[in-house]
Amino acid sequence: MGRSGLERKVRGALYGGAVGDALGSPAEGKEPNVVRERYGWITDYVEPWTGPSEIGKGDGRFSDDTHMTMILSQIYIDADDELDVFDFARAIVPRIADETRWVPEHGREMPLIERLFYPEKWLLMRLRLANCDPRLGGHGNMVNCGAAMYAAPVGIVHAGDPRAAYREAIEIFGAHQWSYGLEAAGVVAACVAEAFKPDATVDSIVGVGVELAHDGTRAAILAVTERARQYSDWREAIGPLRDAMRPFDGAAENIRDRGNGTDDWGPSRVRSIEELPIALALLLVTGGDFEASVLAAANYGRDNDSIGGMVGAMTGAMHGDEVIRPDWIARLNAANRVDLDPLAAGLAALVHRLHLRRFAAAADGAAMFDQLTASA
């Protein structure tokens, strides 16, 4: 039996995000000129930065972005429902701290918490060790893209309803992030939800980002996408996009520089994470072409795996899985010892069930309102 259009879009979002992550991972944290010196223009999966190896980032091995996306996808499937912040907090910690999974960068089975970056370890620290109210879990964390990088499943679950995706993402990821890190997670989820609409376009996805974003995140999206509209070649756009993003960037110029006595990585009403505005800008520059957008992200350098994961999920959802090279999917599955197809099928079935429930609830609500407004 063939896949439905919905399942092909879900599959496109999951594999699109994973491919974007894997393409960018080897050059993560490096400046674009340094990436060029090492690899030339990245046009396919490349070997690890330090050379051929069976471990490390490279050769199609994805990062924690995709591991967390897979975990959240499974949480939704197991819950068979939408999530609130308590559902999320109760489910996420055991999966990252107690369960083992194959982590190809390390070449072994291990709890994911051992691989996660410090702002993602915060989930364990706050929700279990500190027994924090999940609604306050993200407060005090280093502000980064750690929640936004795995927000795509929220957009999938609310396919076609960006506002609902934004609201749920803001609620559940409050257990993980705060300030503009939390805001970005909401906007990523909303943009993925918009991409599921049959008539979705690059402009409609970017428009949702502008409409729903607040404070520095909205200002950054506006500035960076305005610059993006001046370019049709992503190779030429990389430098100008970084220049447009720099005044808003909440990270240090050297993204490896942390704890440097400044307010980098701290809460702000005027700053933004870099990854989301750049992902939306590359969506514009490439005209929404999946392959061009994820390759542009890989060559952008800096936090390119997360940029690639975001724009890959958006373009994959917009077009469906047919735009992704089959050999990229096969190599990704083999390199990471995974198969995302069961997750895609499970999420698609869940989305279908949820929409039927929502339609039934709307009909009940309409009948009730008719009674309330009927004349005596």
Protein Blocks (a to p, Z undefined) as FASTA:
>chain_A
ZZdfklmmmmmmmmmmmmmmmmmmmmgoiafklmmmmnopafbdcddfkbpcfedjeehi
acfklmmmmmmmmmmmmnopacdfklmmmmmmmmmmmpccddfknopacdfklmpcfklm
mmmmmmmmnopafklmmgopacdfklmmmmmmmmmmmgoilklmmmmmmmmmmmmmgcjl
lmmmmmmmmmmmmmmpmkbcfklmmmmmmmmpgcjllmmmmmmmmmmmmpcbfklmmmmm
mmmmmmmmmbdfblmbghklpaehiacfkbccfklmmmmmmmmmnnopaklmmmmmmmng
mjlmlmmmmmmmmmmmmnopmlpcfklmmmmmmmnopafklmmmmmmmmmmmmmmmmmmm
mmmmmmmmmmmmpcZZ
